[in-house]
Amino acid sequence: MMFAWLEEFRHSPKSDKKSNLLPVTNLTFSEALDLLKDGHSLRRTGWGDRNAFIFLTYTSEPDKNRHPLPGGFNSNDLIDYRDYVAVYISQTASVVPWVPQQYDLLGSDWKIHKMANKVVNDDG
């Protein structure tokens, strides 16, 4: 899905030299979510970990040989992992599933952390 404002900044040669972020700032969560779906990683200006960012992880093939299997599953169960939003936490160099807080949903200080190599167009 492409938006006029997205096209405008995609062609801008400027970059934020201090934080190594692209010049897009002050995005709402709704705008950030659209960009997330297009493969971009995002972050908030107000987050304490300045290198933390969120990104969309994609469905993986079921793996019945994954060990250890989560409790409650039989060894022959196929587990279908679905898309979800994850966060990279630089302080611990870890990735965990991310659930937004109310202030994340209402915040308008989202920034693109890194542009995806290819923006997916929603033309079918």
N, C-alpha and C positions, 0 to 999 in steps of 0.2 A: 504494500500500500504506500503510495507516494503522496506527499503533501507539498504544496507550493513552498512553504517555509523550509522544508527539507531540501528541495532543489536549490533554493537560494544559498544556503550555507554550504552545501556540498561543493559548490563551485568557488567558494571563497578560499584564496590562497593563504589567509592569515591563520596563525596558530597562537595559542597561549604559551609563551616560552617559559613562564614560571612553573606551571604545573604539568606541562607537556600534554595538555588536553586540547581538543579541538575547540573552535571558538563558540560553540553552541552552549549557551548558558540559560538559566532561568526557565527550564522546561517544566511543564506540569507533569504529574505522574501519568496522565492519559497520553501525552505526547511521548513520554519516555517509554511507556508500554508498547506503543506502536513501533518505536525504534528497536526495542528489545526483540520484538517479533521479527524484525527485519535482519536480526543477527548482530546488532551493535551491543557492546557492553556499556553500562552506564554506572554513574555514581552520583552521590549527593554532595554538594558543597559543604554542608554542615556535619558530615560524618567525621568522627574523631580519627579514624584510620584513613589518612589521605590517599592511601593506595588501594583501599577496598573498592570493589566494583561488583555489580551483578551482571549475570548473563543467563541466557536460556540454554538449558541442556536438552538434548533431543532423545527421543525414544531409542532404546537399545534393544537388540535382539534378545529374546528370552534365553537364559542360560541355565539349564537344569544341572550343570556341573559346577556351578558357583559354590565355593566353600569358604567359610561355613554358611550354610543356608540359614536364613532368618528363622527364629523359633516359630514353630507352628506349621512349617512346610515339610512335606514329604520329599524324599530324595528324587522322586520322579515328577514333581510339580514343575511346570513352566511358569516363570515369573515374568510378566510383561511390564517392563519399566517404562513409564510415560514421561512426556516432556515436563520439566519443572524449572523454576528459576532458582539459581544457585548464587551464592556470594563467595567471592575470594576474599579472605582475611589475611592481609599481608603480615600482620604481627605474629601469626602462627603458621603462615604459609599453608593454609588449609582451605578447602572448599566444602561448604555445607549447604543444604537446602535453605532458601531464604523465604521468609514470610514477612510482608510489609507491616509496619506499625501504622497507626492512624496518622501520625505526623509525616510518614513517608508518602501515604496516599494523598494527603492534602498539601504536601510541600511543592513549591515551585522553584526549587533550586537544583533540579536535576541537570546533569551534564553528560555528554557522551564521553566515555572513557577511551574507547577505541572504535573506530569505524570498521564495519565488516568489510571484507574484501569485495563482496558482491551484495548489492541491495536487491532483495527479491521484490519484483514488481507483481502486484496483485491482479494482473490482467487475465488470469485463468490458468 
